[in-house]
Amino acid sequence: MPETLAHVASGKVRELFTIDDKRLLLVASDRISTFDVVLPTEIPDKGRVLTGLSAFWFARTRELCENHLLGLRPDGRSSECRRLEMLPLECVVRGYLAGSGWKDYVETGTTSGRKLPEGLRESDRLPEPIFTPSTKATTGHDENIDAGQAAALVGAERLEQVEQAALALYRFSAEHAAGRGIIIADTKFEFGLDESGALVLADEVLTPDSSRFWPADEYRPGGSQPSFDKQFVRDYCETLGWDKTPPGPDLPDDVVAGTRARYVEAFERLTGIAFDDYVRDPDVVLRADGDR
Ligand code: PZK
């Protein structure tokens, strides 16, 4: 726990604290969830990988949309952030058909009220990335909503601005990742407003916890895809016959080591920075390539 900051909120694997009335501290733990259950075994350095990756993307997308990041703490897992008025919307962008997007498509031929081409298979690339907002459910799963419902939550004008920002962020990051052998199938952004009403990108961004990362060399549309980061954990859990209700199983050392290696690999491929260099000096992800 950081010093004695007031605790604001807990996510499944992250904590939020107040620094002062303008700033928050976002702390990423090493906890891991699978099938929506947090496991009793941690993945060493997972919180650092996610914090470093987020900061890398924040530094490289500032021209697309301003963001809440003020700075990284030396522990590499804590980010100081501007405190915002958060929008009550999960801003999901999908470039590929997976998860609830695939489920909606099979049931209705649409997702978030948009008609998609016929004949798509699970995990197919979409003709164009689509914005499929969802509500922040307080319990259970987020629910996909259509543009009318989303406009009722934030207003039509703000919705248009958020959609354009989310699509631009996805296009930039998916192209960057594709060049490094990682498919970002979909991702979720959260935005807030600053005192002046400006739109600000918040939370963690373009990490394996907020996105579906697939290894490009194993991409085979027509079924579900292996997860870049969590596949060893899922495969191990499937061998146990666990019913996917809490408590989750302990993970053996080889599954922990293999999973840690995948997180570090995602970090190093996407950032082009050695993870050890990040641990030594987290600010390395914030500097432009030429300055290292
Ligand atoms: C904020 N969350 C979700 C994240 C949790 C919960 N910059 C901001 N300003 C105001 N509020 C938030 C943020 C951000 N980011 C984010 N809830 C509020 C969340 C991490 C851990 F417990």
Boltz pocket constraint, residues with backbone or C-beta under 6 A from the ligand:
constraints:
  - pocket:
      binder: B
      contacts: [[A, 8], [A, 9], [A, 10], [A, 11], [A, 14], [A, 15], [A, 16], [A, 24], [A, 26], [A, 68], [A, 81], [A, 82], [A, 83], [A, 84], [A, 85], [A, 86], [A, 192], [A, 202], [A, 203], [A, 204]]
      max_distance: 6.0
